[in-house]
Amino acid sequence: MENGVTMFNYLFTVLVFFIYNLLTAVAANLTIGYLGLFNLGLIAFVGIGAYSYALVTKAGLGFWPAALVAIVLPGLFAIALQLITKKLKGDYFGIATLGFTYVVFAILINSEFSNGAFGIAGIAKPEIFGYVFRTPGEFLFFSTIVLVIVMLIVWKLVNSRFGKLMEAIRDDEVSVKVLGKNTNAVKYKVLFFAGAICGLAGLIFASFITFIDPYSFLLQPLIVILTIAILGGLASFWGPVLGAAIITSVPEILRFVGLPSSILGPARILIYAIILILVLIYWPKGLMGRIKYD
């Protein structure tokens, strides 16, 4: 009986991480796939959401105020980043947003409010109407509801006229401007939404693990996000789902190979990087993508 409970808890934990990975990949797909902005600041937005949730709950303000801050603040940072970098295009925009990621990392690792490199422990679990989602099974139920709501909104968005406008900006922004459309306004709205999704992912990560540190939101998780988005396929609603399923399964398969933990961690990141390189070379559209990454 005890072994059965342990196995279920393990499966529930893997599924929670699948949902976390999927949410970050959906945000990447919106910005890179549908809007055409190579935004490498997504993992910073996840970190902002995670730390916002942790700090607000530590201040004793409860789940709902913490969730609101964790969702809205990354979205506002996404708008601010776009305002600063709106004149940059392509790789230059990507480098600038990657620089933002390192700025956020530097602030978190050198500040007292974030407890520096020691991180924040004992983060509160989600509590809704007095019910606390403590166990992996309960937390999976909570995160599944969050995922379903996000995916329904994204489905409605990408299949609307606004979604077609996003794709038009990606393909030929100049022509869209000639038609009198405010492309900057579209970018701000999409980036706010993508930042908010990242904030939700950060909330799920922080409240499930109950511990965060700055290294959880730097280059390695960014590689995972990009691998999922590009492997699944850009500008495809179901692409991130397939990509997240594959990439979440990789470390779990490696566990059964019998590799020591000192090798397992580096091997996992190495495999992610190799998958990303191979997909970019041989399957630039990914498995379900409608466009190829140039």
ZADO-1210 file (C-alpha; in nm, 4 decimals, padded with zeros to 6 digits):
<atoms>
<atom x="00.0000" y="00.0000" z="00.0000" code="MET" pos="1"/>
<atom x="00.2818" y="00.2378" z="00.0946" code="GLU" pos="2"/>
<atom x="00.4671" y="00.1618" z="-00.2292" code="ASN" pos="3"/>
<atom x="00.1496" y="00.2344" z="-00.4275" code="GLY" pos="4"/>
<atom x="00.1057" y="00.5731" z="-00.2593" code="VAL" pos="5"/>
<atom x="00.4724" y="00.6555" z="-00.3238" code="THR" pos="6"/>
<atom x="00.4381" y="00.5648" z="-00.6908" code="MET" pos="7"/>
<atom x="00.1262" y="00.7794" z="-00.7310" code="PHE" pos="8"/>
<atom x="00.2970" y="01.0731" z="-00.5590" code="ASN" pos="9"/>
<atom x="00.5913" y="01.0327" z="-00.7972" code="TYR" pos="10"/>
<atom x="00.3593" y="01.0361" z="-01.1007" code="LEU" pos="11"/>
<atom x="00.1679" y="01.3349" z="-00.9658" code="PHE" pos="12"/>
<atom x="00.4970" y="01.5206" z="-00.9132" code="THR" pos="13"/>
<atom x="00.6095" y="01.4496" z="-01.2691" code="VAL" pos="14"/>
<atom x="00.2741" y="01.5756" z="-01.4004" code="LEU" pos="15"/>
<atom x="00.3037" y="01.8967" z="-01.1981" code="VAL" pos="16"/>
<atom x="00.6448" y="01.9602" z="-01.3567" code="PHE" pos="17"/>
<atom x="00.4908" y="01.8819" z="-01.6957" code="PHE" pos="18"/>
<atom x="00.2340" y="02.1559" z="-01.6335" code="ILE" pos="19"/>
<atom x="00.5070" y="02.3972" z="-01.5218" code="TYR" pos="20"/>
<atom x="00.7104" y="02.3238" z="-01.8350" code="ASN" pos="21"/>
<atom x="00.4035" y="02.3535" z="-02.0553" code="LEU" pos="22"/>
<atom x="00.3052" y="02.6939" z="-01.9174" code="LEU" pos="23"/>
<atom x="00.6523" y="02.8362" z="-01.9817" code="THR" pos="24"/>
<atom x="00.6549" y="02.6868" z="-02.3325" code="ALA" pos="25"/>
<atom x="00.3113" y="02.8347" z="-02.4089" code="VAL" pos="26"/>
<atom x="00.4465" y="03.1785" z="-02.3162" code="ALA" pos="27"/>
<atom x="00.7498" y="03.1200" z="-02.5403" code="ALA" pos="28"/>
<atom x="00.5257" y="03.0037" z="-02.8239" code="ASN" pos="29"/>
<atom x="00.3145" y="03.3188" z="-02.8008" code="LEU" pos="30"/>
<atom x="00.6110" y="03.5539" z="-02.8161" code="THR" pos="31"/>
<atom x="00.8431" y="03.3629" z="-03.0523" code="ILE" pos="32"/>
<atom x="00.6002" y="03.1558" z="-03.2570" code="GLY" pos="33"/>
<atom x="00.2976" y="03.3801" z="-03.2990" code="TYR" pos="34"/>
<atom x="00.4467" y="03.7276" z="-03.2507" code="LEU" pos="35"/>
<atom x="00.7970" y="03.6673" z="-03.3868" code="GLY" pos="36"/>
<atom x="00.9871" y="03.8193" z="-03.0933" code="LEU" pos="37"/>
<atom x="01.2868" y="03.6118" z="-02.9830" code="PHE" pos="38"/>
<atom x="01.2348" y="03.6863" z="-02.6141" code="ASN" pos="39"/>
<atom x="01.4998" y="03.5315" z="-02.3887" code="LEU" pos="40"/>
<atom x="01.3697" y="03.7095" z="-02.0811" code="GLY" pos="41"/>
<atom x="01.0902" y="03.4596" z="-02.0187" code="LEU" pos="42"/>
<atom x="01.2734" y="03.2734" z="-01.7432" code="ILE" pos="43"/>
<atom x="01.3300" y="03.6058" z="-01.5662" code="ALA" pos="44"/>
<atom x="00.9526" y="03.6607" z="-01.5669" code="PHE" pos="45"/>
<atom x="00.9105" y="03.3145" z="-01.4128" code="VAL" pos="46"/>
<atom x="01.1588" y="03.4141" z="-01.1422" code="GLY" pos="47"/>
<atom x="00.9813" y="03.7438" z="-01.0776" code="ILE" pos="48"/>
<atom x="00.6529" y="03.5574" z="-01.0383" code="GLY" pos="49"/>
<atom x="00.8050" y="03.2974" z="-00.8061" code="ALA" pos="50"/>
<atom x="00.9782" y="03.5522" z="-00.5831" code="TYR" pos="51"/>
<atom x="00.6709" y="03.7782" z="-00.5798" code="SER" pos="52"/>
<atom x="00.4542" y="03.4918" z="-00.4571" code="TYR" pos="53"/>
<atom x="00.7116" y="03.3853" z="-00.1985" code="ALA" pos="54"/>
<atom x="00.7687" y="03.7355" z="-00.0582" code="LEU" pos="55"/>
<atom x="00.4008" y="03.8326" z="-00.0429" code="VAL" pos="56"/>
<atom x="00.3006" y="03.5099" z="00.1322" code="THR" pos="57"/>
<atom x="00.5959" y="03.5493" z="00.3699" code="LYS" pos="58"/>
<atom x="00.4568" y="03.8932" z="00.4526" code="ALA" pos="59"/>
<atom x="00.1350" y="03.7216" z="00.5626" code="GLY" pos="60"/>
<atom x="-00.0948" y="03.8679" z="00.2965" code="LEU" pos="61"/>
<atom x="-00.2435" y="03.5350" z="00.1892" code="GLY" pos="62"/>
<atom x="-00.2761" y="03.3462" z="-00.1375" code="PHE" pos="63"/>
<atom x="-00.4961" y="03.5777" z="-00.3457" code="TRP" pos="64"/>
<atom x="-00.2875" y="03.8964" z="-00.3041" code="PRO" pos="65"/>
<atom x="00.0281" y="03.6889" z="-00.3645" code="ALA" pos="66"/>
<atom x="-00.1193" y="03.5307" z="-00.6776" code="ALA" pos="67"/>
<atom x="-00.2285" y="03.8705" z="-00.8096" code="LEU" pos="68"/>
<atom x="00.1193" y="04.0188" z="-00.7649" code="VAL" pos="69"/>
<atom x="00.2847" y="03.7055" z="-00.9097" code="ALA" pos="70"/>
<atom x="00.0693" y="03.7324" z="-01.2236" code="ILE" pos="71"/>
<atom x="00.0581" y="04.1094" z="-01.2808" code="VAL" pos="72"/>
<atom x="00.4159" y="04.2083" z="-01.1910" code="LEU" pos="73"/>
<atom x="00.5903" y="03.9872" z="-01.4534" code="PRO" pos="74"/>
<atom x="00.3454" y="04.1185" z="-01.7131" code="GLY" pos="75"/>
<atom x="00.4344" y="04.4775" z="-01.6251" code="LEU" pos="76"/>
<atom x="00.8044" y="04.3948" z="-01.6448" code="PHE" pos="77"/>
<atom x="00.7430" y="04.2400" z="-01.9880" code="ALA" pos="78"/>
<atom x="00.5828" y="04.5650" z="-02.1073" code="ILE" pos="79"/>
<atom x="00.8682" y="04.7696" z="-01.9603" code="ALA" pos="80"/>
<atom x="01.1250" y="04.5489" z="-02.1326" code="LEU" pos="81"/>
<atom x="00.9456" y="04.5920" z="-02.4656" code="GLN" pos="82"/>
<atom x="00.9366" y="04.9699" z="-02.4179" code="LEU" pos="83"/>
<atom x="01.3115" y="04.9756" z="-02.3630" code="ILE" pos="84"/>
<atom x="01.3973" y="04.7404" z="-02.6512" code="THR" pos="85"/>
<atom x="01.1252" y="04.8273" z="-02.9057" code="LYS" pos="86"/>
<atom x="01.3786" y="04.9613" z="-03.1575" code="LYS" pos="87"/>
<atom x="01.5755" y="04.6362" z="-03.1556" code="LEU" pos="88"/>
<atom x="01.5011" y="04.3538" z="-03.3975" code="LYS" pos="89"/>
<atom x="01.5901" y="03.9861" z="-03.4328" code="GLY" pos="90"/>
<atom x="01.9038" y="03.8659" z="-03.2581" code="ASP" pos="91"/>
<atom x="01.9690" y="04.2098" z="-03.1067" code="TYR" pos="92"/>
<atom x="01.6332" y="04.1933" z="-02.9305" code="PHE" pos="93"/>
<atom x="01.7155" y="03.8410" z="-02.8098" code="GLY" pos="94"/>
<atom x="02.0517" y="03.9502" z="-02.6684" code="ILE" pos="95"/>
<atom x="01.8936" y="04.2468" z="-02.4925" code="ALA" pos="96"/>
<atom x="01.6261" y="04.0282" z="-02.3294" code="THR" pos="97"/>
<atom x="01.8920" y="03.7756" z="-02.2277" code="LEU" pos="98"/>
<atom x="02.0746" y="04.0646" z="-02.0632" code="GLY" pos="99"/>
<atom x="01.7549" y="04.1411" z="-01.8713" code="PHE" pos="100"/>
<atom x="01.7563" y="03.7830" z="-01.7421" code="THR" pos="101"/>
<atom x="02.1062" y="03.8311" z="-01.6045" code="TYR" pos="102"/>
<atom x="02.0114" y="04.1669" z="-01.4521" code="VAL" pos="103"/>
<atom x="01.7236" y="04.0019" z="-01.2644" code="VAL" pos="104"/>
<atom x="01.9577" y="03.7204" z="-01.1565" code="PHE" pos="105"/>
<atom x="02.2170" y="03.9702" z="-01.0305" code="ALA" pos="106"/>
<atom x="01.9526" y="04.1563" z="-00.8284" code="ILE" pos="107"/>
<atom x="01.8149" y="03.8381" z="-00.6737" code="LEU" pos="108"/>
<atom x="02.1538" y="03.6948" z="-00.5813" code="ILE" pos="109"/>
<atom x="02.2868" y="04.0182" z="-00.4291" code="ASN" pos="110"/>
<atom x="01.9815" y="04.1493" z="-00.2441" code="SER" pos="111"/>
<atom x="01.8730" y="04.1052" z="00.1156" code="GLU" pos="112"/>
<atom x="01.5023" y="04.0933" z="00.0315" code="PHE" pos="113"/>
<atom x="01.5585" y="03.7755" z="-00.1748" code="SER" pos="114"/>
<atom x="01.8002" y="03.6224" z="00.0800" code="ASN" pos="115"/>
<atom x="02.0686" y="03.6196" z="-00.1899" code="GLY" pos="116"/>
<atom x="02.2146" y="03.2874" z="-00.3020" code="ALA" pos="117"/>
<atom x="02.0543" y="03.1092" z="-00.0028" code="PHE" pos="118"/>
<atom x="01.7097" y="03.1529" z="-00.1553" code="GLY" pos="119"/>
<atom x="01.3740" y="03.1446" z="00.0198" code="ILE" pos="120"/>
<atom x="01.2479" y="02.8329" z="00.1975" code="ALA" pos="121"/>
<atom x="00.9154" y="02.7423" z="00.3555" code="GLY" pos="122"/>
<atom x="00.6998" y="02.8978" z="00.0836" code="ILE" pos="123"/>
<atom x="00.3277" y="02.8613" z="00.1468" code="ALA" pos="124"/>
<atom x="00.1143" y="02.6150" z="-00.0472" code="LYS" pos="125"/>
<atom x="-00.1877" y="02.7538" z="-00.2357" code="PRO" pos="126"/>
<atom x="-00.4901" y="02.8075" z="-00.0132" code="GLU" pos="127"/>
<atom x="-00.8308" y="02.8710" z="-00.1681" code="ILE" pos="128"/>
<atom x="-01.1383" y="02.9273" z="00.0495" code="PHE" pos="129"/>
<atom x="-00.9563" y="02.7734" z="00.3455" code="GLY" pos="130"/>
<atom x="-00.8454" y="02.4597" z="00.1581" code="TYR" pos="131"/>
<atom x="-00.4694" y="02.4066" z="00.1351" code="VAL" pos="132"/>
<atom x="-00.3349" y="02.2025" z="-00.1585" code="PHE" pos="133"/>
<atom x="-00.0633" y="02.0120" z="00.0293" code="ARG" pos="134"/>
<atom x="-00.0161" y="01.6686" z="-00.1254" code="THR" pos="135"/>
<atom x="00.1141" y="01.6088" z="-00.4808" code="PRO" pos="136"/>
<atom x="-00.2302" y="01.4849" z="-00.5843" code="GLY" pos="137"/>
<atom x="-00.4056" y="01.7923" z="-00.4484" code="GLU" pos="138"/>
<atom x="-00.1463" y="02.0203" z="-00.6032" code="PHE" pos="139"/>
<atom x="-00.1862" y="01.8458" z="-00.9394" code="LEU" pos="140"/>
<atom x="-00.5600" y="01.9217" z="-00.9240" code="PHE" pos="141"/>
<atom x="-00.4859" y="02.2883" z="-00.8519" code="PHE" pos="142"/>
<atom x="-00.2253" y="02.3238" z="-01.1271" code="SER" pos="143"/>
<atom x="-00.4472" y="02.1395" z="-01.3773" code="THR" pos="144"/>
<atom x="-00.7250" y="02.3939" z="-01.3216" code="ILE" pos="145"/>
<atom x="-00.4730" y="02.6757" z="-01.3798" code="VAL" pos="146"/>
<atom x="-00.3479" y="02.5056" z="-01.6966" code="LEU" pos="147"/>
<atom x="-00.6972" y="02.4477" z="-01.8386" code="VAL" pos="148"/>
<atom x="-00.7914" y="02.8143" z="-01.7850" code="ILE" pos="149"/>
<atom x="-00.4698" y="02.9356" z="-01.9512" code="VAL" pos="150"/>
<atom x="-00.5001" y="02.6973" z="-02.2456" code="MET" pos="151"/>
<atom x="-00.8632" y="02.7956" z="-02.3092" code="LEU" pos="152"/>
<atom x="-00.7659" y="03.1634" z="-02.3161" code="ILE" pos="153"/>
<atom x="-00.4703" y="03.0930" z="-02.5465" code="VAL" pos="154"/>
<atom x="-00.6900" y="02.8830" z="-02.7784" code="TRP" pos="155"/>
<atom x="-00.9436" y="03.1653" z="-02.7997" code="LYS" pos="156"/>
<atom x="-00.6668" y="03.4207" z="-02.8539" code="LEU" pos="157"/>
<atom x="-00.4717" y="03.2487" z="-03.1324" code="VAL" pos="158"/>
<atom x="-00.7881" y="03.1594" z="-03.3243" code="ASN" pos="159"/>
<atom x="-00.9308" y="03.5114" z="-03.3079" code="SER" pos="160"/>
<atom x="-00.8770" y="03.8123" z="-03.5348" code="ARG" pos="161"/>
<atom x="-00.6225" y="03.9336" z="-03.2819" code="PHE" pos="162"/>
<atom x="-00.4322" y="03.6074" z="-03.3263" code="GLY" pos="163"/>
<atom x="-00.4242" y="03.6576" z="-03.7034" code="LYS" pos="164"/>
<atom x="-00.2933" y="04.0087" z="-03.6427" code="LEU" pos="165"/>
<atom x="-00.0130" y="03.8664" z="-03.4277" code="MET" pos="166"/>
<atom x="00.0907" y="03.6339" z="-03.7081" code="GLU" pos="167"/>
<atom x="00.0722" y="03.9141" z="-03.9618" code="ALA" pos="168"/>
<atom x="00.3105" y="04.1226" z="-03.7484" code="ILE" pos="169"/>
<atom x="00.5458" y="03.8255" z="-03.7294" code="ARG" pos="170"/>
<atom x="00.5444" y="03.7781" z="-04.1065" code="ASP" pos="171"/>
<atom x="00.5554" y="04.1421" z="-04.2206" code="ASP" pos="172"/>
<atom x="00.5289" y="04.4144" z="-03.9568" code="GLU" pos="173"/>
<atom x="00.5844" y="04.6975" z="-04.2051" code="VAL" pos="174"/>
<atom x="00.2817" y="04.5956" z="-04.4122" code="SER" pos="175"/>
<atom x="00.0675" y="04.5771" z="-04.0991" code="VAL" pos="176"/>
<atom x="00.1755" y="04.9303" z="-04.0055" code="LYS" pos="177"/>
<atom x="00.0890" y="05.0515" z="-04.3562" code="VAL" pos="178"/>
<atom x="-00.2639" y="04.9206" z="-04.3002" code="LEU" pos="179"/>
<atom x="-00.2896" y="05.1507" z="-03.9984" code="GLY" pos="180"/>
<atom x="-00.2554" y="04.8937" z="-03.7224" code="LYS" pos="181"/>
<atom x="-00.0762" y="04.9838" z="-03.3993" code="ASN" pos="182"/>
<atom x="00.1765" y="04.7002" z="-03.3848" code="THR" pos="183"/>
<atom x="00.3367" y="04.8240" z="-03.0626" code="ASN" pos="184"/>
<atom x="00.0024" y="04.8037" z="-02.8813" code="ALA" pos="185"/>
<atom x="-00.0378" y="04.4432" z="-02.9982" code="VAL" pos="186"/>
<atom x="00.3123" y="04.3575" z="-02.8756" code="LYS" pos="187"/>
<atom x="00.2467" y="04.5120" z="-02.5339" code="TYR" pos="188"/>
<atom x="-00.0749" y="04.3124" z="-02.4906" code="LYS" pos="189"/>
<atom x="00.0804" y="03.9810" z="-02.5965" code="VAL" pos="190"/>
<atom x="00.3947" y="04.0321" z="-02.3884" code="LEU" pos="191"/>
<atom x="00.1886" y="04.1232" z="-02.0823" code="PHE" pos="192"/>
<atom x="-00.0128" y="03.8036" z="-02.1250" code="PHE" pos="193"/>
<atom x="00.3017" y="03.5944" z="-02.1812" code="ALA" pos="194"/>
<atom x="00.4631" y="03.7537" z="-01.8752" code="GLY" pos="195"/>
<atom x="00.1518" y="03.6768" z="-01.6705" code="ALA" pos="196"/>
<atom x="00.1638" y="03.3110" z="-01.7812" code="ILE" pos="197"/>
<atom x="00.5299" y="03.2977" z="-01.6766" code="CYS" pos="198"/>
<atom x="00.4294" y="03.4466" z="-01.3425" code="GLY" pos="199"/>
<atom x="00.1714" y="03.1703" z="-01.2979" code="LEU" pos="200"/>
<atom x="00.4380" y="02.9129" z="-01.3794" code="ALA" pos="201"/>
<atom x="00.6639" y="03.0730" z="-01.1174" code="GLY" pos="202"/>
<atom x="00.3814" y="03.0591" z="-00.8626" code="LEU" pos="203"/>
<atom x="00.3307" y="02.6882" z="-00.9308" code="ILE" pos="204"/>
<atom x="00.7041" y="02.6174" z="-00.9115" code="PHE" pos="205"/>
<atom x="00.7578" y="02.8120" z="-00.5883" code="ALA" pos="206"/>
<atom x="00.4514" y="02.6829" z="-00.4048" code="SER" pos="207"/>
<atom x="00.5097" y="02.3211" z="-00.5073" code="PHE" pos="208"/>
<atom x="00.8819" y="02.3023" z="-00.4299" code="ILE" pos="209"/>
<atom x="00.8433" y="02.5481" z="-00.1356" code="THR" pos="210"/>
<atom x="01.2011" y="02.6642" z="-00.2007" code="PHE" pos="211"/>
<atom x="01.3501" y="02.8924" z="-00.4659" code="ILE" pos="212"/>
<atom x="01.6916" y="03.0416" z="-00.5343" code="ASP" pos="213"/>
<atom x="01.8238" y="03.2653" z="-00.8157" code="PRO" pos="214"/>
<atom x="01.9878" y="02.9734" z="-00.9980" code="TYR" pos="215"/>
<atom x="01.6428" y="02.8235" z="-01.0627" code="SER" pos="216"/>
<atom x="01.5782" y="03.1058" z="-01.3103" code="PHE" pos="217"/>
<atom x="01.8899" y="03.1364" z="-01.5218" code="LEU" pos="218"/>
<atom x="02.0366" y="02.9736" z="-01.8338" code="LEU" pos="219"/>
<atom x="01.9609" y="02.6037" z="-01.7775" code="GLN" pos="220"/>
<atom x="01.5826" y="02.6391" z="-01.7364" code="PRO" pos="221"/>
<atom x="01.5836" y="02.8849" z="-02.0277" code="LEU" pos="222"/>
<atom x="01.7354" y="02.6121" z="-02.2478" code="ILE" pos="223"/>
<atom x="01.4554" y="02.3797" z="-02.1367" code="VAL" pos="224"/>
<atom x="01.1883" y="02.6369" z="-02.2302" code="ILE" pos="225"/>
<atom x="01.3361" y="02.6965" z="-02.5764" code="LEU" pos="226"/>
<atom x="01.3828" y="02.3239" z="-02.6380" code="THR" pos="227"/>
<atom x="01.0191" y="02.2492" z="-02.5549" code="ILE" pos="228"/>
<atom x="00.8846" y="02.5333" z="-02.7692" code="ALA" pos="229"/>
<atom x="01.1022" y="02.4626" z="-03.0733" code="ILE" pos="230"/>
<atom x="01.0820" y="02.0824" z="-03.0485" code="LEU" pos="231"/>
<atom x="00.7017" y="02.0870" z="-03.0257" code="GLY" pos="232"/>
<atom x="00.6767" y="02.3417" z="-03.3050" code="GLY" pos="233"/>
<atom x="00.6316" y="02.7181" z="-03.3168" code="LEU" pos="234"/>
<atom x="00.2946" y="02.8820" z="-03.3921" code="ALA" pos="235"/>
<atom x="00.1194" y="02.5549" z="-03.3094" code="SER" pos="236"/>
<atom x="-00.1313" y="02.5324" z="-03.0251" code="PHE" pos="237"/>
<atom x="-00.0530" y="02.1654" z="-02.9562" code="TRP" pos="238"/>
<atom x="00.3213" y="02.1920" z="-03.0194" code="GLY" pos="239"/>
<atom x="00.4133" y="02.2983" z="-02.6633" code="PRO" pos="240"/>
<atom x="00.2027" y="02.0126" z="-02.5240" code="VAL" pos="241"/>
<atom x="00.3967" y="01.7535" z="-02.7226" code="LEU" pos="242"/>
<atom x="00.7305" y="01.9221" z="-02.6545" code="GLY" pos="243"/>
<atom x="00.6631" y="01.9446" z="-02.2805" code="ALA" pos="244"/>
<atom x="00.5586" y="01.5780" z="-02.2675" code="ALA" pos="245"/>
<atom x="00.8830" y="01.4671" z="-02.4352" code="ILE" pos="246"/>
<atom x="01.1206" y="01.6931" z="-02.2433" code="ILE" pos="247"/>
<atom x="00.9562" y="01.6239" z="-01.9054" code="THR" pos="248"/>
<atom x="00.9921" y="01.2503" z="-01.9729" code="SER" pos="249"/>
<atom x="01.3658" y="01.2623" z="-02.0547" code="VAL" pos="250"/>
<atom x="01.5017" y="01.3005" z="-01.6976" code="PRO" pos="251"/>
<atom x="01.2511" y="01.0456" z="-01.5669" code="GLU" pos="252"/>
<atom x="01.3723" y="00.7884" z="-01.8217" code="ILE" pos="253"/>
<atom x="01.7328" y="00.8636" z="-01.7253" code="LEU" pos="254"/>
<atom x="01.6498" y="00.7879" z="-01.3604" code="ARG" pos="255"/>
<atom x="01.5906" y="00.4250" z="-01.4503" code="PHE" pos="256"/>
<atom x="01.9232" y="00.3954" z="-01.6333" code="VAL" pos="257"/>
<atom x="02.1019" y="00.3891" z="-01.2999" code="GLY" pos="258"/>
<atom x="02.3245" y="00.6936" z="-01.3494" code="LEU" pos="259"/>
<atom x="02.4567" y="00.8572" z="-01.0297" code="PRO" pos="260"/>
<atom x="02.3036" y="01.1943" z="-00.9409" code="SER" pos="261"/>
<atom x="02.6377" y="01.3705" z="-01.0013" code="SER" pos="262"/>
<atom x="02.6128" y="01.2684" z="-01.3682" code="ILE" pos="263"/>
<atom x="02.2355" y="01.2772" z="-01.4105" code="LEU" pos="264"/>
<atom x="02.2004" y="01.6567" z="-01.3730" code="GLY" pos="265"/>
<atom x="02.4675" y="01.7583" z="-01.6277" code="PRO" pos="266"/>
<atom x="02.3600" y="01.4773" z="-01.8622" code="ALA" pos="267"/>
<atom x="02.0024" y="01.6040" z="-01.8635" code="ARG" pos="268"/>
<atom x="02.1025" y="01.9578" z="-01.9664" code="ILE" pos="269"/>
<atom x="02.3435" y="01.8165" z="-02.2255" code="LEU" pos="270"/>
<atom x="02.0639" y="01.6072" z="-02.3780" code="ILE" pos="271"/>
<atom x="01.8324" y="01.9108" z="-02.3880" code="TYR" pos="272"/>
<atom x="02.0997" y="02.1120" z="-02.5692" code="ALA" pos="273"/>
<atom x="02.1665" y="01.8308" z="-02.8182" code="ILE" pos="274"/>
<atom x="01.7921" y="01.7924" z="-02.8881" code="ILE" pos="275"/>
<atom x="01.7638" y="02.1677" z="-02.9461" code="LEU" pos="276"/>
<atom x="02.0599" y="02.1725" z="-03.1885" code="ILE" pos="277"/>
<atom x="01.9375" y="01.8683" z="-03.3827" code="LEU" pos="278"/>
<atom x="01.5850" y="02.0080" z="-03.4151" code="VAL" pos="279"/>
<atom x="01.7170" y="02.3436" z="-03.5388" code="LEU" pos="280"/>
<atom x="01.9312" y="02.1669" z="-03.8016" code="ILE" pos="281"/>
<atom x="01.7058" y="01.8838" z="-03.9216" code="TYR" pos="282"/>
<atom x="01.3496" y="01.9789" z="-03.8162" code="TRP" pos="283"/>
<atom x="01.3410" y="02.3610" z="-03.8101" code="PRO" pos="284"/>
<atom x="00.9604" y="02.3525" z="-03.7927" code="LYS" pos="285"/>
<atom x="00.9646" y="02.1176" z="-03.4945" code="GLY" pos="286"/>
<atom x="00.7270" y="01.8225" z="-03.4677" code="LEU" pos="287"/>
<atom x="00.4017" y="02.0151" z="-03.5116" code="MET" pos="288"/>
<atom x="00.5149" y="02.3646" z="-03.6058" code="GLY" pos="289"/>
<atom x="00.3603" y="02.5817" z="-03.8759" code="ARG" pos="290"/>
<atom x="00.6683" y="02.7992" z="-03.9193" code="ILE" pos="291"/>
<atom x="01.0393" y="02.7256" z="-03.8980" code="LYS" pos="292"/>
<atom x="01.2727" y="02.9094" z="-03.6682" code="TYR" pos="293"/>
<atom x="01.5183" y="03.1207" z="-03.8694" code="ASP" pos="294"/>
</atoms>
